Amino acid sequence: MAEPDHAVLARATRENLVIVTENARDFRALVAREEIHPGIIIIPCTSREQSKAYLLSAID
Protein backbone atom coordinates (compact mmCIF):
# COMPACT_ATOMS: atom_id res chain seq x y z
CA MET A 1 0.00 0.00 0.00
CA ALA A 2 1.32 3.44 -0.91
CA GLU A 3 2.20 5.86 1.86
CA PRO A 4 1.06 9.50 1.80
CA ASP A 5 3.67 11.95 0.53
CA HIS A 6 4.36 13.47 3.96
CA ALA A 7 5.05 10.00 5.37
CA VAL A 8 7.44 9.23 2.50
CA LEU A 9 9.32 12.48 3.17
CA ALA A 10 9.46 11.80 6.91
CA ARG A 11 10.85 8.31 6.35
CA ALA A 12 13.38 9.55 3.79
CA THR A 13 14.57 12.23 6.21
CA ARG A 14 14.71 9.82 9.14
CA GLU A 15 16.59 7.13 7.16
CA ASN A 16 18.68 9.53 5.03
CA LEU A 17 17.12 8.33 1.75
CA VAL A 18 16.77 10.23 -1.50
CA ILE A 19 13.24 10.41 -2.92
CA VAL A 20 12.72 9.59 -6.60
CA THR A 21 9.35 10.69 -7.90
CA GLU A 22 7.28 11.86 -10.85
CA ASN A 23 5.13 13.82 -8.42
CA ALA A 24 6.99 17.13 -8.71
CA ARG A 25 4.25 19.49 -7.56
CA ASP A 26 3.46 17.79 -4.27
CA PHE A 27 7.04 16.95 -3.28
CA ARG A 28 8.42 20.39 -4.16
CA ALA A 29 5.83 21.91 -1.83
CA LEU A 30 6.65 19.46 0.97
CA VAL A 31 10.42 19.77 0.63
CA ALA A 32 10.23 23.57 0.58
CA ARG A 33 8.95 23.46 4.16
CA GLU A 34 11.88 21.36 5.39
CA GLU A 35 15.06 22.88 6.74
CA ILE A 36 17.08 19.89 5.58
CA HIS A 37 16.28 16.73 3.64
CA PRO A 38 18.33 14.01 1.95
CA GLY A 39 17.40 15.04 -1.58
CA ILE A 40 14.85 14.53 -4.27
CA ILE A 41 15.14 13.41 -7.88
CA ILE A 42 12.17 14.43 -9.99
CA ILE A 43 11.79 12.62 -13.28
CA PRO A 44 9.31 13.48 -16.02
CA CYS A 45 6.06 11.56 -16.14
CA THR A 46 6.64 9.24 -19.06
CA SER A 47 6.77 5.55 -19.93
CA ARG A 48 8.22 3.07 -17.47
CA GLU A 49 11.14 2.36 -19.81
CA GLN A 50 11.98 6.05 -20.24
CA SER A 51 11.59 6.67 -16.49
CA LYS A 52 14.12 3.92 -15.84
CA ALA A 53 16.53 5.49 -18.35
CA TYR A 54 16.19 8.88 -16.61
CA LEU A 55 16.80 7.31 -13.22
CA LEU A 56 19.88 5.41 -14.39
CA SER A 57 21.20 8.65 -15.90
CA ALA A 58 20.68 10.47 -12.59
CA ILE A 59 22.56 7.73 -10.73
CA ASP A 60 25.48 7.92 -13.13
N, CA, C, O and CB atoms as a CASP TS submission, in Angstrom:
PFRMAT TS
TARGET T0000
AUTHOR 0000-0000-0000
METHOD Language model
MODEL 1
PARENT N/A
ATOM      1  N   MET     1       0.840  -1.171   0.000  1.00  0.00           N
ATOM      2  CA  MET     1       0.000   0.000   0.000  1.00  0.00           C
ATOM      3  C   MET     1       0.893   1.245   0.000  1.00  0.00           C
ATOM      4  O   MET     1       1.889   1.304   0.720  1.00  0.00           O
ATOM      5  CB  MET     1      -0.960  -0.008   1.218  1.00  0.00           C
ATOM      6  N   ALA     2       0.535   2.204  -0.789  1.00  0.00           N
ATOM      7  CA  ALA     2       1.316   3.439  -0.905  1.00  0.00           C
ATOM      8  C   ALA     2       1.151   4.306   0.344  1.00  0.00           C
ATOM      9  O   ALA     2       0.072   4.379   0.932  1.00  0.00           O
ATOM     10  CB  ALA     2       0.891   4.229  -2.160  1.00  0.00           C
ATOM     11  N   GLU     3       2.231   4.950   0.726  1.00  0.00           N
ATOM     12  CA  GLU     3       2.203   5.862   1.865  1.00  0.00           C
ATOM     13  C   GLU     3       1.885   7.268   1.363  1.00  0.00           C
ATOM     14  O   GLU     3       2.191   7.594   0.216  1.00  0.00           O
ATOM     15  CB  GLU     3       3.558   5.839   2.638  1.00  0.00           C
ATOM     16  N   PRO     4       1.277   8.105   2.201  1.00  0.00           N
ATOM     17  CA  PRO     4       1.058   9.495   1.804  1.00  0.00           C
ATOM     18  C   PRO     4       2.408  10.212   1.662  1.00  0.00           C
ATOM     19  O   PRO     4       3.397   9.828   2.285  1.00  0.00           O
ATOM     20  CB  PRO     4       0.154  10.228   2.841  1.00  0.00           C
ATOM     21  N   ASP     5       2.427  11.250   0.836  1.00  0.00           N
ATOM     22  CA  ASP     5       3.672  11.950   0.533  1.00  0.00           C
ATOM     23  C   ASP     5       4.411  12.422   1.784  1.00  0.00           C
ATOM     24  O   ASP     5       5.631  12.280   1.870  1.00  0.00           O
ATOM     25  CB  ASP     5       3.387  13.131  -0.357  1.00  0.00           C
ATOM     26  N   HIS     6       3.688  12.980   2.749  1.00  0.00           N
ATOM     27  CA  HIS     6       4.358  13.475   3.959  1.00  0.00           C
ATOM     28  C   HIS     6       5.029  12.345   4.735  1.00  0.00           C
ATOM     29  O   HIS     6       6.064  12.558   5.368  1.00  0.00           O
ATOM     30  CB  HIS     6       3.355  14.196   4.860  1.00  0.00           C
ATOM     31  N   ALA     7       4.451  11.153   4.692  1.00  0.00           N
ATOM     32  CA  ALA     7       5.046   9.998   5.371  1.00  0.00           C
ATOM     33  C   ALA     7       6.302   9.530   4.627  1.00  0.00           C
ATOM     34  O   ALA     7       7.283   9.124   5.251  1.00  0.00           O
ATOM     35  CB  ALA     7       4.018   8.840   5.475  1.00  0.00           C
ATOM     36  N   VAL     8       6.265   9.589   3.304  1.00  0.00           N
ATOM     37  CA  VAL     8       7.440   9.228   2.499  1.00  0.00           C
ATOM     38  C   VAL     8       8.586  10.185   2.813  1.00  0.00           C
ATOM     39  O   VAL     8       9.721   9.752   3.012  1.00  0.00           O
ATOM     40  CB  VAL     8       7.106   9.258   0.975  1.00  0.00           C
ATOM     41  N   LEU     9       8.292  11.487   2.859  1.00  0.00           N
ATOM     42  CA  LEU     9       9.323  12.475   3.167  1.00  0.00           C
ATOM     43  C   LEU     9       9.868  12.278   4.582  1.00  0.00           C
ATOM     44  O   LEU     9      11.078  12.365   4.793  1.00  0.00           O
ATOM     45  CB  LEU     9       8.762  13.896   3.009  1.00  0.00           C
ATOM     46  N   ALA    10       9.009  12.020   5.534  1.00  0.00           N
ATOM     47  CA  ALA    10       9.456  11.801   6.913  1.00  0.00           C
ATOM     48  C   ALA    10      10.379  10.588   7.000  1.00  0.00           C
ATOM     49  O   ALA    10      11.409  10.635   7.671  1.00  0.00           O
ATOM     50  CB  ALA    10       8.247  11.614   7.847  1.00  0.00           C
ATOM     51  N   ARG    11      10.014   9.521   6.332  1.00  0.00           N
ATOM     52  CA  ARG    11      10.852   8.309   6.353  1.00  0.00           C
ATOM     53  C   ARG    11      12.179   8.568   5.657  1.00  0.00           C
ATOM     54  O   ARG    11      13.227   8.150   6.148  1.00  0.00           O
ATOM     55  CB  ARG    11      10.123   7.125   5.677  1.00  0.00           C
ATOM     56  N   ALA    12      12.147   9.253   4.517  1.00  0.00           N
ATOM     57  CA  ALA    12      13.383   9.555   3.794  1.00  0.00           C
ATOM     58  C   ALA    12      14.312  10.403   4.651  1.00  0.00           C
ATOM     59  O   ALA    12      15.521  10.171   4.676  1.00  0.00           O
ATOM     60  CB  ALA    12      13.076  10.277   2.473  1.00  0.00           C
ATOM     61  N   THR    13      13.760  11.371   5.344  1.00  0.00           N
ATOM     62  CA  THR    13      14.569  12.233   6.208  1.00  0.00           C
ATOM     63  C   THR    13      15.140  11.429   7.375  1.00  0.00           C
ATOM     64  O   THR    13      16.322  11.546   7.700  1.00  0.00           O
ATOM     65  CB  THR    13      13.727  13.420   6.734  1.00  0.00           C
ATOM     66  N   ARG    14      14.302  10.624   7.991  1.00  0.00           N
ATOM     67  CA  ARG    14      14.715   9.819   9.141  1.00  0.00           C
ATOM     68  C   ARG    14      15.804   8.808   8.764  1.00  0.00           C
ATOM     69  O   ARG    14      16.741   8.582   9.530  1.00  0.00           O
ATOM     70  CB  ARG    14      13.505   9.087   9.731  1.00  0.00           C
ATOM     71  N   GLU    15      15.672   8.198   7.573  1.00  0.00           N
ATOM     72  CA  GLU    15      16.586   7.134   7.158  1.00  0.00           C
ATOM     73  C   GLU    15      17.645   7.618   6.163  1.00  0.00           C
ATOM     74  O   GLU    15      18.395   6.813   5.612  1.00  0.00           O
ATOM     75  CB  GLU    15      15.799   5.994   6.547  1.00  0.00           C
ATOM     76  N   ASN    16      17.703   8.929   5.935  1.00  0.00           N
ATOM     77  CA  ASN    16      18.679   9.531   5.026  1.00  0.00           C
ATOM     78  C   ASN    16      18.594   8.932   3.616  1.00  0.00           C
ATOM     79  O   ASN    16      19.603   8.530   3.037  1.00  0.00           O
ATOM     80  CB  ASN    16      20.091   9.351   5.583  1.00  0.00           C
ATOM     81  N   LEU    17      17.376   8.882   3.082  1.00  0.00           N
ATOM     82  CA  LEU    17      17.116   8.331   1.754  1.00  0.00           C
ATOM     83  C   LEU    17      16.760   9.452   0.785  1.00  0.00           C
ATOM     84  O   LEU    17      16.142  10.443   1.174  1.00  0.00           O
ATOM     85  CB  LEU    17      15.981   7.283   1.807  1.00  0.00           C
ATOM     86  N   VAL    18      17.146   9.296  -0.455  1.00  0.00           N
ATOM     87  CA  VAL    18      16.772  10.234  -1.502  1.00  0.00           C
ATOM     88  C   VAL    18      15.437   9.778  -2.085  1.00  0.00           C
ATOM     89  O   VAL    18      15.229   8.586  -2.315  1.00  0.00           O
ATOM     90  CB  VAL    18      17.879  10.326  -2.612  1.00  0.00           C
ATOM     91  N   ILE    19      14.544  10.717  -2.320  1.00  0.00           N
ATOM     92  CA  ILE    19      13.237  10.412  -2.915  1.00  0.00           C
ATOM     93  C   ILE    19      13.351  10.525  -4.433  1.00  0.00           C
ATOM     94  O   ILE    19      13.913  11.491  -4.949  1.00  0.00           O
ATOM     95  CB  ILE    19      12.124  11.374  -2.367  1.00  0.00           C
ATOM     96  N   VAL    20      12.822   9.543  -5.138  1.00  0.00           N
ATOM     97  CA  VAL    20      12.717   9.586  -6.599  1.00  0.00           C
ATOM     98  C   VAL    20      11.235   9.562  -6.918  1.00  0.00           C
ATOM     99  O   VAL    20      10.516   8.655  -6.501  1.00  0.00           O
ATOM    100  CB  VAL    20      13.486   8.380  -7.294  1.00  0.00           C
ATOM    101  N   THR    21      10.778  10.570  -7.665  1.00  0.00           N
ATOM    102  CA  THR    21       9.347  10.687  -7.896  1.00  0.00           C
ATOM    103  C   THR    21       9.026  11.364  -9.223  1.00  0.00           C
ATOM    104  O   THR    21       9.847  12.095  -9.777  1.00  0.00           O
ATOM    105  CB  THR    21       8.707  11.451  -6.767  1.00  0.00           C
ATOM    106  N   GLU    22       7.841  11.114  -9.714  1.00  0.00           N
ATOM    107  CA  GLU    22       7.285  11.858 -10.850  1.00  0.00           C
ATOM    108  C   GLU    22       6.315  12.922 -10.337  1.00  0.00           C
ATOM    109  O   GLU    22       5.782  13.711 -11.117  1.00  0.00           O
ATOM    110  CB  GLU    22       6.566  10.897 -11.847  1.00  0.00           C
ATOM    111  N   ASN    23       6.098  12.938  -9.059  1.00  0.00           N
ATOM    112  CA  ASN    23       5.130  13.822  -8.418  1.00  0.00           C
ATOM    113  C   ASN    23       5.805  15.136  -8.002  1.00  0.00           C
ATOM    114  O   ASN    23       5.950  15.417  -6.812  1.00  0.00           O
ATOM    115  CB  ASN    23       4.492  13.126  -7.189  1.00  0.00           C
ATOM    116  N   ALA    24       6.206  15.921  -8.974  1.00  0.00           N
ATOM    117  CA  ALA    24       6.989  17.133  -8.714  1.00  0.00           C
ATOM    118  C   ALA    24       6.227  18.152  -7.883  1.00  0.00           C
ATOM    119  O   ALA    24       6.770  18.686  -6.916  1.00  0.00           O
ATOM    120  CB  ALA    24       7.413  17.765 -10.018  1.00  0.00           C
ATOM    121  N   ARG    25       5.007  18.425  -8.234  1.00  0.00           N
ATOM    122  CA  ARG    25       4.252  19.491  -7.561  1.00  0.00           C
ATOM    123  C   ARG    25       4.130  19.245  -6.064  1.00  0.00           C
ATOM    124  O   ARG    25       4.445  20.124  -5.262  1.00  0.00           O
ATOM    125  CB  ARG    25       2.863  19.618  -8.171  1.00  0.00           C
ATOM    126  N   ASP    26       3.683  18.075  -5.691  1.00  0.00           N
ATOM    127  CA  ASP    26       3.464  17.786  -4.270  1.00  0.00           C
ATOM    128  C   ASP    26       4.771  17.734  -3.480  1.00  0.00           C
ATOM    129  O   ASP    26       4.852  18.277  -2.378  1.00  0.00           O
ATOM    130  CB  ASP    26       2.723  16.465  -4.117  1.00  0.00           C
ATOM    131  N   PHE    27       5.797  17.081  -4.040  1.00  0.00           N
ATOM    132  CA  PHE    27       7.037  16.954  -3.284  1.00  0.00           C
ATOM    133  C   PHE    27       7.811  18.261  -3.215  1.00  0.00           C
ATOM    134  O   PHE    27       8.464  18.527  -2.206  1.00  0.00           O
ATOM    135  CB  PHE    27       7.904  15.885  -3.893  1.00  0.00           C
ATOM    136  N   ARG    28       7.758  19.078  -4.249  1.00  0.00           N
ATOM    137  CA  ARG    28       8.415  20.392  -4.161  1.00  0.00           C
ATOM    138  C   ARG    28       7.804  21.206  -3.024  1.00  0.00           C
ATOM    139  O   ARG    28       8.523  21.866  -2.274  1.00  0.00           O
ATOM    140  CB  ARG    28       8.291  21.164  -5.504  1.00  0.00           C
ATOM    141  N   ALA    29       6.503  21.161  -2.900  1.00  0.00           N
ATOM    142  CA  ALA    29       5.826  21.905  -1.826  1.00  0.00           C
ATOM    143  C   ALA    29       6.223  21.365  -0.451  1.00  0.00           C
ATOM    144  O   ALA    29       6.473  22.143   0.470  1.00  0.00           O
ATOM    145  CB  ALA    29       4.294  21.830  -2.000  1.00  0.00           C
ATOM    146  N   LEU    30       6.281  20.058  -0.308  1.00  0.00           N
ATOM    147  CA  LEU    30       6.653  19.458   0.974  1.00  0.00           C
ATOM    148  C   LEU    30       8.107  19.746   1.333  1.00  0.00           C
ATOM    149  O   LEU    30       8.410  20.116   2.467  1.00  0.00           O
ATOM    150  CB  LEU    30       6.417  17.953   0.938  1.00  0.00           C
ATOM    151  N   VAL    31       8.989  19.579   0.381  1.00  0.00           N
ATOM    152  CA  VAL    31      10.416  19.767   0.631  1.00  0.00           C
ATOM    153  C   VAL    31      10.730  21.231   0.937  1.00  0.00           C
ATOM    154  O   VAL    31      11.640  21.519   1.714  1.00  0.00           O
ATOM    155  CB  VAL    31      11.237  19.291  -0.576  1.00  0.00           C
ATOM    156  N   ALA    32       9.994  22.140   0.342  1.00  0.00           N
ATOM    157  CA  ALA    32      10.231  23.569   0.575  1.00  0.00           C
ATOM    158  C   ALA    32      10.025  23.948   2.040  1.00  0.00           C
ATOM    159  O   ALA    32      10.595  24.930   2.515  1.00  0.00           O
ATOM    160  CB  ALA    32       9.309  24.406  -0.309  1.00  0.00           C
ATOM    161  N   ARG    33       9.224  23.186   2.743  1.00  0.00           N
ATOM    162  CA  ARG    33       8.949  23.464   4.158  1.00  0.00           C
ATOM    163  C   ARG    33       9.992  22.873   5.098  1.00  0.00           C
ATOM    164  O   ARG    33       9.996  23.171   6.293  1.00  0.00           O
ATOM    165  CB  ARG    33       7.588  22.930   4.527  1.00  0.00           C
ATOM    166  N   GLU    34      10.871  22.042   4.565  1.00  0.00           N
ATOM    167  CA  GLU    34      11.878  21.363   5.385  1.00  0.00           C
ATOM    168  C   GLU    34      13.169  22.169   5.440  1.00  0.00           C
ATOM    169  O   GLU    34      13.599  22.743   4.439  1.00  0.00           O
ATOM    170  CB  GLU    34      12.159  19.956   4.837  1.00  0.00           C
ATOM    171  N   GLU    35      13.777  22.206   6.614  1.00  0.00           N
ATOM    172  CA  GLU    35      15.065  22.881   6.741  1.00  0.00           C
ATOM    173  C   GLU    35      16.159  22.084   6.041  1.00  0.00           C
ATOM    174  O   GLU    35      17.033  22.648   5.382  1.00  0.00           O
ATOM    175  CB  GLU    35      15.421  23.088   8.221  1.00  0.00           C
ATOM    176  N   ILE    36      16.097  20.763   6.194  1.00  0.00           N
ATOM    177  CA  ILE    36      17.084  19.887   5.578  1.00  0.00           C
ATOM    178  C   ILE    36      16.388  18.581   5.193  1.00  0.00           C
ATOM    179  O   ILE    36      15.491  18.108   5.891  1.00  0.00           O
ATOM    180  CB  ILE    36      18.294  19.626   6.541  1.00  0.00           C
ATOM    181  N   HIS    37      16.817  18.019   4.085  1.00  0.00           N
ATOM    182  CA  HIS    37      16.281  16.734   3.642  1.00  0.00           C
ATOM    183  C   HIS    37      17.368  16.049   2.824  1.00  0.00           C
ATOM    184  O   HIS    37      18.305  16.713   2.379  1.00  0.00           O
ATOM    185  CB  HIS    37      14.954  16.910   2.805  1.00  0.00           C
ATOM    186  N   PRO    38      17.268  14.747   2.615  1.00  0.00           N
ATOM    187  CA  PRO    38      18.334  14.010   1.953  1.00  0.00           C
ATOM    188  C   PRO    38      18.421  14.256   0.453  1.00  0.00           C
ATOM    189  O   PRO    38      19.456  13.973  -0.151  1.00  0.00           O
ATOM    190  CB  PRO    38      18.152  12.560   2.198  1.00  0.00           C
ATOM    191  N   GLY    39      17.381  14.767  -0.153  1.00  0.00           N
ATOM    192  CA  GLY    39      17.396  15.044  -1.585  1.00  0.00           C
ATOM    193  C   GLY    39      16.187  14.475  -2.284  1.00  0.00           C
ATOM    194  O   GLY    39      15.474  13.617  -1.762  1.00  0.00           O
ATOM    195  N   ILE    40      15.980  14.982  -3.480  1.00  0.00           N
ATOM    196  CA  ILE    40      14.849  14.533  -4.271  1.00  0.00           C
ATOM    197  C   ILE    40      15.257  14.551  -5.740  1.00  0.00           C
ATOM    198  O   ILE    40      15.854  15.515  -6.219  1.00  0.00           O
ATOM    199  CB  ILE    40      13.594  15.423  -4.021  1.00  0.00           C
ATOM    200  N   ILE    41      14.933  13.494  -6.431  1.00  0.00           N
ATOM    201  CA  ILE    41      15.140  13.408  -7.876  1.00  0.00           C
ATOM    202  C   ILE    41      13.753  13.371  -8.496  1.00  0.00           C
ATOM    203  O   ILE    41      12.963  12.463  -8.236  1.00  0.00           O
ATOM    204  CB  ILE    41      16.009  12.136  -8.287  1.00  0.00           C
ATOM    205  N   ILE    42      13.472  14.365  -9.313  1.00  0.00           N
ATOM    206  CA  ILE    42      12.170  14.426  -9.987  1.00  0.00           C
ATOM    207  C   ILE    42      12.384  14.065 -11.444  1.00  0.00           C
ATOM    208  O   ILE    42      13.163  14.707 -12.149  1.00  0.00           O
ATOM    209  CB  ILE    42      11.508  15.844  -9.849  1.00  0.00           C
ATOM    210  N   ILE    43      11.687  13.035 -11.886  1.00  0.00           N
ATOM    211  CA  ILE    43      11.786  12.620 -13.276  1.00  0.00           C
ATOM    212  C   ILE    43      10.472  12.924 -13.984  1.00  0.00           C
ATOM    213  O   ILE    43       9.412  12.921 -13.358  1.00  0.00           O
ATOM    214  CB  ILE    43      12.136  11.115 -13.383  1.00  0.00           C
ATOM    215  N   PRO    44      10.539  13.184 -15.282  1.00  0.00           N
ATOM    216  CA  PRO    44       9.312  13.483 -16.016  1.00  0.00           C
ATOM    217  C   PRO    44       8.349  12.296 -16.005  1.00  0.00           C
ATOM    218  O   PRO    44       8.771  11.141 -15.947  1.00  0.00           O
ATOM    219  CB  PRO    44       9.643  13.876 -17.455  1.00  0.00           C
ATOM    220  N   CYS    45       7.094  12.587 -16.061  1.00  0.00           N
ATOM    221  CA  CYS    45       6.061  11.561 -16.137  1.00  0.00           C
ATOM    222  C   CYS    45       6.029  11.034 -17.576  1.00  0.00           C
ATOM    223  O   CYS    45       5.576  11.712 -18.498  1.00  0.00           O
ATOM    224  CB  CYS    45       4.656  12.127 -15.701  1.00  0.00           C
ATOM    225  N   THR    46       6.515   9.825 -17.730  1.00  0.00           N
ATOM    226  CA  THR    46       6.643   9.240 -19.062  1.00  0.00           C
ATOM    227  C   THR    46       6.485   7.728 -18.955  1.00  0.00           C
ATOM    228  O   THR    46       5.986   7.229 -17.946  1.00  0.00           O
ATOM    229  CB  THR    46       8.012   9.611 -19.711  1.00  0.00           C
ATOM    230  N   SER    47       6.896   7.006 -19.965  1.00  0.00           N
ATOM    231  CA  SER    47       6.772   5.547 -19.935  1.00  0.00           C
ATOM    232  C   SER    47       7.703   4.953 -18.879  1.00  0.00           C
ATOM    233  O   SER    47       8.671   5.586 -18.458  1.00  0.00           O
ATOM    234  CB  SER    47       7.086   4.947 -21.323  1.00  0.00           C
ATOM    235  N   ARG    48       7.401   3.760 -18.473  1.00  0.00           N
ATOM    236  CA  ARG    48       8.224   3.074 -17.471  1.00  0.00           C
ATOM    237  C   ARG    48       9.660   2.907 -17.974  1.00  0.00           C
ATOM    238  O   ARG    48      10.613   3.097 -17.218  1.00  0.00           O
ATOM    239  CB  ARG    48       7.617   1.696 -17.123  1.00  0.00           C
ATOM    240  N   GLU    49       9.806   2.557 -19.227  1.00  0.00           N
ATOM    241  CA  GLU    49      11.135   2.361 -19.806  1.00  0.00           C
ATOM    242  C   GLU    49      11.925   3.670 -19.813  1.00  0.00           C
ATOM    243  O   GLU    49      13.103   3.683 -19.454  1.00  0.00           O
ATOM    244  CB  GLU    49      11.022   1.804 -21.234  1.00  0.00           C
ATOM    245  N   GLN    50      11.293   4.759 -20.213  1.00  0.00           N
ATOM    246  CA  GLN    50      11.978   6.050 -20.240  1.00  0.00           C
ATOM    247  C   GLN    50      12.273   6.537 -18.821  1.00  0.00           C
ATOM    248  O   GLN    50      13.325   7.126 -18.575  1.00  0.00           O
ATOM    249  CB  GLN    50      11.133   7.091 -20.995  1.00  0.00           C
ATOM    250  N   SER    51      11.353   6.296 -17.890  1.00  0.00           N
ATOM    251  CA  SER    51      11.586   6.670 -16.494  1.00  0.00           C
ATOM    252  C   SER    51      12.821   5.960 -15.950  1.00  0.00           C
ATOM    253  O   SER    51      13.634   6.563 -15.249  1.00  0.00           O
ATOM    254  CB  SER    51      10.355   6.336 -15.630  1.00  0.00           C
ATOM    255  N   LYS    52      12.954   4.688 -16.273  1.00  0.00           N
ATOM    256  CA  LYS    52      14.120   3.920 -15.837  1.00  0.00           C
ATOM    257  C   LYS    52      15.397   4.504 -16.437  1.00  0.00           C
ATOM    258  O   LYS    52      16.413   4.601 -15.748  1.00  0.00           O
ATOM    259  CB  LYS    52      13.971   2.436 -16.233  1.00  0.00           C
ATOM    260  N   ALA    53      15.359   4.891 -17.699  1.00  0.00           N
ATOM    261  CA  ALA    53      16.528   5.493 -18.345  1.00  0.00           C
ATOM    262  C   ALA    53      16.906   6.806 -17.665  1.00  0.00           C
ATOM    263  O   ALA    53      18.089   7.071 -17.451  1.00  0.00           O
ATOM    264  CB  ALA    53      16.255   5.732 -19.843  1.00  0.00           C
ATOM    265  N   TYR    54      15.915   7.631 -17.321  1.00  0.00           N
ATOM    266  CA  TYR    54      16.190   8.882 -16.608  1.00  0.00           C
ATOM    267  C   TYR    54      16.822   8.611 -15.241  1.00  0.00           C
ATOM    268  O   TYR    54      17.776   9.278 -14.840  1.00  0.00           O
ATOM    269  CB  TYR    54      14.895   9.694 -16.439  1.00  0.00           C
ATOM    270  N   LEU    55      16.281   7.637 -14.547  1.00  0.00           N
ATOM    271  CA  LEU    55      16.799   7.310 -13.223  1.00  0.00           C
ATOM    272  C   LEU    55      18.238   6.812 -13.299  1.00  0.00           C
ATOM    273  O   LEU    55      19.084   7.235 -12.512  1.00  0.00           O
ATOM    274  CB  LEU    55      15.916   6.261 -12.553  1.00  0.00           C
ATOM    275  N   LEU    56      18.514   5.927 -14.230  1.00  0.00           N
ATOM    276  CA  LEU    56      19.881   5.412 -14.387  1.00  0.00           C
ATOM    277  C   LEU    56      20.837   6.544 -14.750  1.00  0.00           C
ATOM    278  O   LEU    56      21.981   6.555 -14.297  1.00  0.00           O
ATOM    279  CB  LEU    56      19.927   4.306 -15.469  1.00  0.00           C
ATOM    280  N   SER    57      20.386   7.481 -15.551  1.00  0.00           N
ATOM    281  CA  SER    57      21.195   8.647 -15.899  1.00  0.00           C
ATOM    282  C   SER    57      21.493   9.498 -14.661  1.00  0.00           C
ATOM    283  O   SER    57      22.614   9.976 -14.488  1.00  0.00           O
ATOM    284  CB  SER    57      20.480   9.493 -16.966  1.00  0.00           C
ATOM    285  N   ALA    58      20.497   9.683 -13.809  1.00  0.00           N
ATOM    286  CA  ALA    58      20.681  10.470 -12.586  1.00  0.00           C
ATOM    287  C   ALA    58      21.675   9.768 -11.654  1.00  0.00           C
ATOM    288  O   ALA    58      22.468  10.439 -10.995  1.00  0.00           O
ATOM    289  CB  ALA    58      19.320  10.688 -11.864  1.00  0.00           C
ATOM    290  N   ILE    59      21.648   8.476 -11.590  1.00  0.00           N
ATOM    291  CA  ILE    59      22.558   7.726 -10.731  1.00  0.00           C
ATOM    292  C   ILE    59      23.989   7.838 -11.234  1.00  0.00           C
ATOM    293  O   ILE    59      24.931   7.963 -10.451  1.00  0.00           O
ATOM    294  CB  ILE    59      22.138   6.257 -10.657  1.00  0.00           C
ATOM    295  N   ASP    60      24.134   7.791 -12.559  1.00  0.00           N
ATOM    296  CA  ASP    60      25.483   7.924 -13.131  1.00  0.00           C
ATOM    297  C   ASP    60      26.061   9.271 -12.809  1.00  0.00           C
ATOM    298  O   ASP    60      27.188   9.570 -13.205  1.00  0.00           O
ATOM    299  CB  ASP    60      25.463   7.717 -14.643  1.00  0.00           C
TER
END
